[in-house]
């Protein structure tokens, strides 16, 4: 059990025997372990050299055990530090190996993933291995991972990984989508909304990404999803740049104390709106369609449209675009 501390099995046996006795001679050790007296003497001398035992002044010469916390814990810590350094060296060597292989073999740059189960597993591993940042394109209608089921995100956020997530507007049409976004933002996710996203995408630490190879339908479609696992390459850099371009033009989303998803805006006027109007307005400005707003809030489409018309009247707006601008200017968001 103490091999990690550098002890052989017989050395551990003798040390444990010394621990349970006040002191012992080589002959006493030999009689209790079955070792030859000369062998027991040699093991005791080795333990003394290692700081695990010390001889007394009494004759015949006796040995006492050193306290385990003094004798073993520093040794284990040194071994642990050496192991961490070795692990870091192996990681560097592995990356150098992979980099060399990628330059020599294009097949090392892209790994094809087929099937929803395999895709979920790779997405989980991608996030488990992330150290700094995850970038996401979230399109409507999941292919392999339903909205709200990505537990790996919350684990990564808890250990300090930053998540930047772009949601296309149609994403909010899915049942429970708004509540899931609220949960993610409250956990630390930085979220924005755009009218449309060109593809699904997940990027870890700008060093590895997963994206579809062919257009795929929602979960349950006849065809299995096919995606690519991309490693450091010009293609990955291009996908990361694509994310940043969409991120610049996206609308930031925040979560209010009432649990609604709000588009960012400047506040300076008194808010004359009720709770229902505020939540409806936040969804409207985020680009959610009337039908989806009605579904998310448990209202009829006619009621939703009536609330929107009421807010347009309050804001003096002739169009919904003007309403969004006035809402931001007046601090209604």
C-alpha positions as CSV (number, residue, x, y, z in Angstrom):
1,X,0.0,0.0,0.0
2,X,2.9,2.3,0.6
3,X,4.6,1.7,-2.8
4,X,3.7,5.3,-3.7
5,X,5.9,6.4,-0.8
6,X,8.9,4.4,-2.2
7,X,8.6,1.4,0.2
8,X,8.9,-2.2,-0.8
9,X,6.5,-4.7,0.6
10,X,8.9,-6.1,3.2
11,X,10.0,-2.6,4.2
12,X,6.4,-1.6,4.8
13,X,5.9,-4.8,6.9
14,X,8.8,-3.9,9.1
15,X,7.8,-0.3,9.4
16,X,4.3,-1.2,10.4
17,X,5.6,-3.6,13.0
18,X,7.8,-0.8,14.5
19,X,4.7,1.5,14.5
20,X,2.9,-1.0,16.8
21,X,5.8,-1.5,19.2
22,X,7.7,1.0,21.3
23,X,11.0,-0.3,20.0
24,X,12.4,-3.6,18.6
25,X,15.7,-5.2,17.8
26,X,16.7,-6.9,14.6
27,X,16.2,-10.3,16.3
28,X,12.7,-9.4,17.5
29,X,11.8,-8.2,14.0
30,X,13.2,-11.4,12.5
31,X,11.2,-13.6,14.9
32,X,7.9,-11.9,14.2
33,X,8.3,-11.6,10.4
34,X,10.2,-14.8,9.5
35,X,13.1,-12.8,8.1
36,X,16.7,-13.8,8.8
37,X,18.4,-11.7,11.5
38,X,20.9,-10.3,9.0
39,X,18.1,-9.4,6.5
40,X,16.1,-7.7,9.3
41,X,19.1,-5.7,10.3
42,X,19.6,-4.5,6.7
43,X,16.0,-3.5,6.4
44,X,16.1,-1.6,9.7
45,X,19.3,0.2,8.5
46,X,17.5,1.1,5.2
47,X,14.5,2.5,7.1
48,X,16.8,4.6,9.2
49,X,18.6,6.0,6.1
50,X,15.1,6.9,4.7
51,X,14.2,8.7,8.0
52,X,11.5,6.1,8.8
53,X,13.2,4.7,11.8
54,X,16.0,5.6,14.2
55,X,18.3,3.5,16.5
56,X,18.3,3.9,20.2
57,X,21.3,4.0,22.5
58,X,20.2,0.9,24.3
59,X,22.0,-2.4,23.8
60,X,21.3,-4.7,22.0
61,X,20.6,-2.0,19.5
62,X,16.9,-1.2,19.1
63,X,14.9,0.8,16.6
64,X,11.9,3.0,16.9
65,X,9.5,4.2,14.1
66,X,9.4,7.8,13.0
67,X,5.9,9.4,13.0
68,X,4.2,8.7,9.6
69,X,3.2,12.4,9.2
70,X,6.8,13.5,9.4
71,X,8.3,10.5,7.6
72,X,5.8,9.8,4.8
73,X,3.6,12.8,4.0
74,X,6.5,15.0,2.7
75,X,7.7,12.1,0.7
76,X,4.2,11.6,-0.8
77,X,4.0,15.3,-1.6
78,X,7.4,15.2,-3.4
79,X,6.2,12.2,-5.4
80,X,2.9,13.9,-6.2
81,X,4.7,17.1,-7.4
82,X,7.0,14.9,-9.5
83,X,4.0,13.1,-10.9
84,X,2.3,16.4,-11.8
85,X,5.5,17.6,-13.6
86,X,5.7,14.3,-15.4
87,X,2.0,14.5,-16.4
88,X,2.6,18.1,-17.7
89,X,5.6,16.9,-19.7
90,X,3.7,14.0,-21.2
91,X,0.8,16.4,-22.1
92,X,3.3,18.7,-23.9
93,X,4.9,15.7,-25.7
94,X,1.5,14.5,-26.7
95,X,0.5,17.8,-28.2
96,X,3.9,18.0,-30.1
97,X,3.2,14.5,-31.3
98,X,-0.3,15.3,-32.5
99,X,0.9,18.6,-34.1
100,X,3.6,16.7,-36.0
101,X,1.1,14.0,-37.1
102,X,-1.4,16.6,-38.2
103,X,1.2,18.3,-40.4
104,X,2.1,15.0,-42.0
105,X,-1.4,13.5,-42.1
106,X,-4.5,15.5,-42.9
107,X,-6.6,12.7,-41.4
108,X,-5.4,13.8,-38.0
109,X,-7.1,17.2,-38.4
110,X,-10.7,15.9,-38.8
111,X,-12.5,13.0,-37.0
112,X,-15.9,12.1,-38.3
113,X,-18.7,11.6,-35.7
114,X,-21.8,9.6,-36.7
115,X,-24.9,9.2,-34.6
116,X,-26.6,11.2,-31.9
117,X,-25.1,9.1,-29.0
118,X,-21.6,9.5,-30.3
119,X,-22.1,13.2,-30.8
120,X,-23.4,13.7,-27.2
121,X,-20.4,11.8,-25.9
122,X,-17.9,14.0,-27.8
123,X,-19.7,17.2,-26.8
124,X,-19.5,16.1,-23.2
125,X,-15.7,15.3,-23.5
126,X,-15.1,18.6,-25.3
127,X,-16.5,20.5,-22.3
128,X,-15.0,18.3,-19.7
129,X,-11.5,19.0,-21.2
130,X,-12.1,22.8,-21.7
131,X,-10.0,25.0,-19.4
132,X,-10.7,28.6,-20.5
133,X,-13.6,29.2,-22.8
134,X,-16.5,27.5,-24.7
135,X,-18.1,29.2,-27.8
136,X,-21.5,27.9,-29.0
137,X,-23.9,28.4,-31.9
138,X,-27.3,27.2,-30.7
139,X,-29.8,26.7,-33.4
140,X,-33.5,25.8,-33.0
141,X,-34.6,22.1,-32.7
142,X,-31.9,20.0,-31.1
143,X,-30.1,17.3,-33.1
144,X,-28.5,15.3,-30.3
145,X,-28.6,17.3,-27.0
146,X,-32.0,18.7,-25.9
147,X,-32.2,22.2,-24.5
148,X,-31.5,22.2,-20.8
149,X,-29.8,18.7,-20.8
150,X,-26.2,20.0,-21.0
151,X,-25.1,19.3,-17.5
152,X,-21.5,19.6,-18.5
153,X,-21.9,23.3,-19.0
154,X,-22.8,23.9,-15.4
155,X,-19.8,21.8,-14.2
156,X,-17.5,23.7,-16.5
157,X,-18.9,27.1,-15.4
158,X,-18.4,26.0,-11.8
159,X,-14.6,25.4,-12.4
160,X,-14.2,28.8,-14.1
161,X,-14.7,28.1,-17.8
162,X,-16.3,31.0,-19.6
163,X,-19.3,30.3,-21.9
164,X,-20.3,32.6,-24.7
165,X,-23.4,31.4,-26.4
166,X,-25.3,32.7,-29.5
167,X,-28.9,31.7,-29.8
168,X,-30.8,32.2,-33.0
169,X,-34.3,33.6,-32.6
170,X,-36.1,30.4,-33.6
171,X,-34.4,28.7,-30.7
172,X,-36.8,30.4,-28.3
173,X,-39.8,28.6,-30.1
174,X,-38.8,25.3,-28.4
175,X,-40.7,24.4,-25.3
176,X,-38.9,25.5,-22.1
177,X,-36.2,27.3,-24.1
178,X,-36.5,30.6,-22.3
179,X,-36.3,29.0,-18.9
180,X,-33.2,27.1,-19.9
181,X,-31.5,30.2,-21.1
182,X,-32.4,31.9,-17.8
183,X,-30.9,29.0,-15.9
184,X,-27.7,29.2,-18.0
185,X,-27.3,33.0,-17.7
186,X,-27.8,32.8,-13.9
187,X,-25.1,30.1,-13.8
188,X,-22.6,32.5,-15.5
189,X,-23.2,32.0,-19.2
190,X,-22.8,35.1,-21.4
191,X,-25.7,34.9,-24.0
192,X,-26.6,36.9,-27.1
193,X,-29.3,36.5,-29.7
194,X,-29.2,36.8,-33.5
195,X,-31.9,36.4,-36.2
196,X,-30.2,33.3,-37.8
197,X,-27.2,31.1,-37.4
198,X,-25.5,29.4,-40.3
199,X,-24.7,26.2,-38.5
200,X,-24.4,24.4,-35.2
201,X,-21.0,24.9,-33.5
202,X,-19.1,24.2,-30.3
203,X,-15.5,25.4,-29.8
204,X,-13.3,24.6,-26.8
205,X,-10.3,26.9,-26.0
206,X,-10.0,27.8,-29.7
207,X,-8.2,24.5,-30.1
208,X,-10.9,22.0,-30.9
209,X,-14.4,22.2,-32.3
210,X,-17.4,20.1,-33.3
211,X,-19.7,21.2,-36.2
212,X,-22.0,19.4,-38.7
213,X,-20.6,18.0,-41.9
214,X,-24.0,17.9,-43.6
215,X,-27.3,19.6,-42.9
216,X,-29.1,17.7,-40.2
217,X,-32.7,17.7,-39.1
218,X,-34.0,17.7,-35.5
219,X,-33.8,14.7,-33.2
220,X,-35.9,11.9,-34.5
221,X,-35.3,12.5,-38.2
222,X,-34.6,9.4,-40.2
223,X,-30.9,10.3,-40.9
224,X,-28.3,10.1,-38.2
225,X,-26.4,13.4,-37.6
226,X,-22.9,13.5,-39.0
227,X,-20.4,15.9,-37.5
228,X,-16.7,16.7,-37.5
229,X,-14.3,17.0,-34.7
230,X,-11.8,19.6,-35.8
231,X,-8.4,20.2,-34.3
232,X,-6.1,23.1,-34.6
233,X,-6.1,24.2,-38.2
234,X,-6.9,27.1,-40.6
235,X,-10.5,25.7,-40.8
236,X,-10.9,25.9,-37.0
237,X,-9.5,29.5,-37.0
238,X,-12.1,30.4,-39.7
239,X,-15.0,29.0,-37.7
240,X,-13.8,30.9,-34.6
241,X,-13.6,34.1,-36.6
242,X,-17.1,33.4,-37.9
243,X,-18.3,33.1,-34.3
244,X,-16.7,36.4,-33.3
245,X,-18.3,38.2,-36.4
246,X,-21.8,37.0,-35.4
247,X,-21.0,37.9,-31.7
248,X,-20.3,41.5,-32.6
249,X,-23.7,42.0,-34.2
250,X,-25.7,40.0,-31.6
251,X,-28.1,41.4,-29.0
252,X,-26.8,40.8,-25.4
253,X,-29.3,38.9,-23.2
254,X,-29.6,39.4,-19.5
255,X,-31.8,37.9,-16.8
256,X,-34.0,40.2,-14.7
257,X,-34.8,39.5,-11.0
258,X,-38.1,38.2,-12.2
259,X,-36.5,35.5,-14.3
260,X,-37.1,37.0,-17.8
261,X,-34.6,37.1,-20.6
262,X,-34.0,40.8,-21.5
263,X,-32.2,42.5,-24.4
264,X,-29.7,45.1,-23.1
265,X,-30.6,48.8,-23.2
266,X,-29.9,52.1,-21.5
267,X,-32.3,53.1,-18.7
268,X,-33.4,56.6,-17.9
269,X,-37.2,56.9,-17.8
270,X,-39.8,55.6,-15.3
271,X,-41.1,52.1,-16.2
272,X,-44.9,52.2,-16.6
273,X,-45.2,48.5,-17.5
274,X,-46.5,45.6,-15.5
275,X,-44.7,42.3,-15.0
276,X,-46.4,40.6,-17.9
277,X,-45.6,43.5,-20.3
278,X,-42.0,43.6,-19.2
279,X,-41.5,39.9,-19.9
280,X,-43.4,40.0,-23.2
281,X,-41.4,43.0,-24.3
282,X,-38.1,41.4,-23.4
283,X,-39.0,38.3,-25.5
284,X,-40.2,40.5,-28.4
285,X,-36.9,42.5,-28.5
286,X,-34.9,39.3,-28.3
287,X,-36.6,38.4,-31.6
288,X,-39.0,35.7,-30.4
289,X,-42.1,35.3,-32.6
290,X,-45.7,36.0,-31.3
291,X,-46.6,32.3,-31.4
292,X,-43.6,31.4,-29.3
293,X,-44.2,34.3,-26.9
294,X,-47.7,33.1,-26.4
295,X,-46.6,29.5,-25.8
296,X,-43.8,30.6,-23.3
297,X,-46.1,32.9,-21.3
298,X,-49.3,30.8,-21.5
299,X,-51.2,33.5,-23.3
300,X,-53.2,33.5,-26.6
301,X,-51.7,35.1,-29.6
302,X,-54.5,37.7,-29.6
303,X,-53.6,38.6,-26.0
304,X,-49.9,38.9,-26.9
305,X,-50.8,41.2,-29.8
306,X,-53.1,43.3,-27.5
307,X,-50.2,43.8,-25.0
308,X,-47.9,44.8,-27.8
309,X,-50.4,47.3,-29.2
310,X,-50.8,48.8,-25.7
311,X,-47.0,49.2,-25.3
312,X,-46.8,50.8,-28.8
313,X,-49.4,53.3,-27.7
314,X,-47.6,54.1,-24.5
315,X,-44.3,54.6,-26.4
316,X,-45.9,56.5,-29.3
317,X,-44.5,53.9,-31.7
318,X,-46.0,53.2,-35.1
319,X,-44.0,50.0,-35.6
320,X,-42.5,47.2,-33.5
321,X,-39.0,48.4,-34.4
322,X,-39.9,51.8,-33.0
323,X,-41.3,50.2,-29.9
324,X,-38.0,48.3,-29.3
325,X,-36.0,51.5,-29.8
326,X,-38.3,53.5,-27.4
327,X,-38.2,50.7,-24.9
328,X,-34.4,50.8,-24.8
329,X,-34.4,54.6,-24.6
330,X,-37.0,54.8,-21.8
331,X,-35.4,52.0,-19.7
332,X,-38.4,49.7,-20.0
333,X,-36.0,46.7,-20.6
